[in-house]
Amino acid sequence: MAENEIAPYAAPAPARYRTVHLQQAKDEGRRFAMLTAYDFQMAQIFDEAGLETILVGDSAANNVMGHATTLPITMDEMIVFAGSVVRGTRRAMVLADLPFGSYELSAQQATESAIRLVKEAGVHAVKMEGGERYAEHVGMMTDAGVPVMAHIGFTPQSENVLGGYRVQGRGGDAAESMIHEATVLQDAGAFAVLMEMVPADIARRVDEALHVPTVGIGAGGATTGQVLVWQDMLGLRAGKMPRFVKQYADLRSEVSQAVTAYRRDVLEGTFPAPEHGFES
């Protein structure tokens, strides 16, 4: 699609997507797409493809740095990744996760961390995991001028408390509790609420209860936006994919085949060929 060509299901692209454009999508019954990114080049590709939002996830800990969980990544590391992504975009709204340990102690700690991501990395908003107990944090960050996307349902930073990667919102009064938490966070100032690994019917009820946009990952199709980790969506990561991932490419096989061909050419002496060199 040409740069200025607009898909029939999308509104005309603004100079830069902002929270107001995501709210307009919710109000008008439209959707928006989000992928994670951690570097300049992938951010540039996603931006040119028209993505409305890009998330610099703390999932960089797993997908870039090789950690087993998201917990080890630091604020300084998040700033490096986030700044790289911001520099690769012209239109997409860039959000960054507040990493584990950067916001839990107090609303002031959360606000100081959020301000760092805005000032030092240039992001346009932050995302914070956690429910009702973080309403004060959301309010203070918003008052300080930092838009906040709340994140409920399965929250990877709390996996040790939640007992691992498990679907949230099942049984009893779980639906009412999730609606309550989402509403409290919205009322505290969150411009959107992300739900991860939540039953589709529960996510739909939450979305219907809120006036702000919702974003889903493993939460069905009723949310305003959808987000996936790009290495999952494009088939770069090895191993079993989560149930909620649709794989749009198999880059792992493509890259492996290309590297194998390159190595073969080098060992056989067919690369570099004369056209790859310089004359005196």
C-alpha positions in Angstrom: 0.0 0.0 0.0 1.3 3.4 -0.9 2.4 5.7 2.0 -0.6 8.0 1.7 -3.1 5.4 0.7 -5.8 4.8 3.3 -7.3 1.4 3.8 -11.2 1.5 3.7 -11.4 0.3 7.3 -9.1 3.1 8.7 -9.4 6.8 9.3 -7.0 9.2 7.5 -3.6 8.9 9.2 -2.7 11.9 11.3 0.8 13.4 11.4 1.3 11.5 14.7 -1.1 9.1 16.4 -2.0 10.3 19.9 -4.4 9.2 22.6 -7.1 11.2 21.1 -7.0 9.2 17.9 -7.3 5.9 19.8 -10.3 7.4 21.7 -11.8 8.3 18.4 -11.5 4.7 17.2 -13.4 3.5 20.3 -16.1 6.2 19.9 -16.5 5.4 16.2 -16.4 1.6 16.5 -13.1 1.3 14.6 -10.0 -0.7 15.6 -6.3 -0.1 15.8 -3.3 -2.4 15.7 -0.2 -2.6 18.0 3.0 -4.6 17.9 6.0 -4.6 20.1 9.3 -3.3 18.8 12.7 -2.9 20.4 14.9 -1.4 17.7 15.1 1.3 15.1 14.7 -0.9 12.0 11.7 -2.9 13.0 10.0 0.3 14.3 10.6 1.9 10.9 9.1 -1.0 9.1 6.1 -1.1 11.4 5.6 2.7 11.1 5.8 2.6 7.3 3.2 -0.3 7.3 0.8 2.1 9.1 0.7 0.7 12.6 -1.1 3.1 14.9 0.7 2.1 18.0 4.0 0.5 18.9 4.8 -0.9 22.3 8.3 -1.1 23.6 7.6 -4.0 25.9 9.5 -5.2 28.9 9.3 -8.4 26.8 12.6 -7.2 25.4 14.0 -9.1 28.4 12.8 -12.4 26.9 12.9 -11.7 23.2 16.1 -9.6 22.9 18.2 -10.2 26.0 17.5 -13.9 26.5 16.2 -13.8 30.0 13.6 -16.4 31.1 11.1 -13.7 32.3 10.5 -10.0 31.9 11.6 -9.3 35.5 15.4 -8.6 35.0 15.2 -5.7 32.5 16.1 -2.3 34.0 14.9 1.2 33.5 18.2 2.2 31.8 17.8 -0.7 29.4 14.2 0.2 28.7 15.3 3.7 27.8 17.8 2.5 25.3 15.3 0.2 23.6 12.5 2.8 23.7 14.7 5.6 22.3 15.7 3.4 19.4 12.1 2.7 18.6 11.0 6.4 18.8 13.8 7.3 16.3 12.4 4.8 13.9 8.9 6.2 13.8 7.2 9.2 12.2 3.5 8.5 12.8 3.0 5.7 15.2 2.3 6.4 18.9 5.1 4.8 21.0 4.4 3.4 24.4 6.9 1.9 26.8 6.4 -0.5 29.7 7.4 0.6 33.2 9.7 -2.3 34.1 9.4 -4.3 37.3 10.8 -2.4 40.3 10.3 1.0 38.7 6.8 1.9 40.0 5.5 -0.4 42.7 6.8 1.4 45.8 4.9 4.6 45.3 3.0 6.9 43.0 6.0 9.2 43.1 8.4 6.5 42.0 6.1 5.6 39.2 5.9 9.2 38.1 9.6 9.7 38.2 10.1 6.6 36.1 7.5 7.6 33.6 9.0 11.1 33.2 12.4 9.5 32.5 10.9 7.4 29.7 9.3 10.6 28.2 12.3 12.9 28.6 15.2 10.5 27.9 13.6 8.1 25.3 10.9 10.4 23.8 8.0 8.0 24.2 4.5 9.3 24.0 2.9 7.2 26.8 3.7 4.4 29.3 2.1 1.2 30.2 1.9 -0.1 33.7 0.8 -3.5 35.0 -1.5 -3.9 38.0 -5.0 -3.2 39.2 -6.9 -1.0 41.5 -4.1 -0.4 44.0 -2.2 1.5 41.3 -5.0 4.1 40.7 -3.1 6.7 42.6 0.0 6.0 40.5 -2.1 6.4 37.3 -3.5 9.7 38.6 -0.1 11.2 39.5 1.5 10.2 36.2 -1.4 11.6 34.2 -1.3 14.9 36.2 2.4 15.1 35.5 1.6 15.0 31.7 2.4 11.3 31.0 -0.5 9.3 29.4 -0.9 5.9 31.0 -2.2 2.6 29.6 -3.3 0.3 32.3 -2.6 -3.5 32.1 -4.8 -6.0 33.8 -5.6 -9.7 33.6 -2.4 -11.7 33.4 0.4 -9.4 34.3 3.8 -11.1 33.5 5.6 -9.1 36.2 3.5 -10.8 38.8 3.9 -14.3 37.4 5.4 -15.6 40.7 2.4 -14.4 42.6 -0.1 -15.6 39.9 1.4 -19.1 39.7 2.8 -18.8 36.2 1.3 -18.0 32.9 -2.4 -18.6 33.5 -5.6 -17.2 32.1 -7.2 -14.7 34.5 -10.8 -13.8 35.1 -12.4 -17.2 35.4 -14.9 -18.3 38.0 -16.8 -16.7 40.8 -17.0 -12.9 40.8 -13.8 -12.6 38.6 -15.7 -10.8 35.9 -17.1 -8.2 38.2 -13.8 -7.7 39.9 -12.0 -7.1 36.6 -14.7 -4.7 35.4 -14.3 -2.8 38.8 -10.5 -2.7 38.5 -10.7 -1.5 34.9 -13.2 1.2 35.8 -11.2 2.5 38.7 -8.1 2.7 36.5 -10.0 4.5 33.8 -11.5 6.9 36.3 -8.0 7.6 37.7 -6.9 8.8 34.3 -5.8 5.8 32.2 -6.4 6.5 28.5 -6.8 2.8 27.7 -6.8 -0.6 29.4 -4.9 -3.6 28.1 -6.2 -7.1 29.0 -3.9 -10.1 28.7 -5.1 -13.8 28.7 -8.6 -13.0 29.7 -11.7 -15.0 28.5 -13.2 -13.4 25.5 -16.6 -12.9 27.0 -15.1 -11.3 30.1 -13.0 -8.9 28.0 -16.1 -8.0 26.0 -17.9 -7.1 29.2 -15.0 -5.0 30.4 -14.8 -3.2 27.0 -18.6 -2.5 27.1 -18.2 -1.0 30.7 -15.5 1.4 29.7 -15.6 4.6 27.7 -11.8 4.5 27.0 -10.3 2.1 24.4 -9.3 -1.5 25.4 -6.4 -3.5 23.9 -6.4 -7.3 23.9 -3.7 -9.9 23.8 -5.3 -13.3 24.2 -8.6 -11.5 25.1 -10.8 -12.2 22.1 -11.9 -9.8 19.4 -14.2 -7.3 21.2 -11.4 -4.9 22.2 -10.7 -1.7 20.3 -7.0 -2.6 19.7 -5.0 -5.8 19.5 -1.3 -6.3 20.3 1.2 -9.1 19.7 4.9 -9.6 20.3 6.4 -9.2 16.8 8.8 -12.2 17.1 5.7 -14.4 17.7 3.6 -12.8 15.0 6.4 -13.1 12.4 7.6 -16.5 13.5 11.1 -15.6 14.6 10.8 -17.2 18.1 11.5 -20.9 18.5 9.2 -23.2 20.4 5.4 -23.5 20.8 3.4 -20.4 20.2 0.8 -19.2 22.6 -2.8 -20.1 21.6 -3.7 -16.5 21.0 -0.9 -15.9 18.4 -1.6 -15.9 14.7 1.7 -16.4 12.8 1.8 -14.2 9.7 5.3 -15.3 8.5 8.0 -17.8 9.3 11.1 -15.6 9.5 13.0 -18.1 11.6 13.1 -20.5 8.6 13.7 -17.7 6.1 16.7 -16.4 8.1 18.1 -19.8 8.7 18.0 -20.7 5.0 19.6 -17.4 4.1 22.4 -17.8 6.6 23.0 -21.4 5.5 23.3 -20.2 1.9 25.7 -17.4 2.8 27.9 -19.8 4.7 27.9 -22.3 1.8 28.9 -19.6 -0.6 31.8 -18.4 1.6 33.1 -22.0 2.2 32.8 -22.8 -1.6 34.5 -19.5 -2.6 31.6 -18.3 -4.6 31.1 -15.2 -2.4 32.4 -12.6 -2.8 32.2 -12.7 -6.6 33.9 -10.1 -8.8 30.9 -7.9 -8.8 31.1 -7.6 -5.0 34.6 -6.1 -5.1 36.4 -3.0 -6.2 39.0 -2.4 -9.0 42.3 -0.6 -8.4 
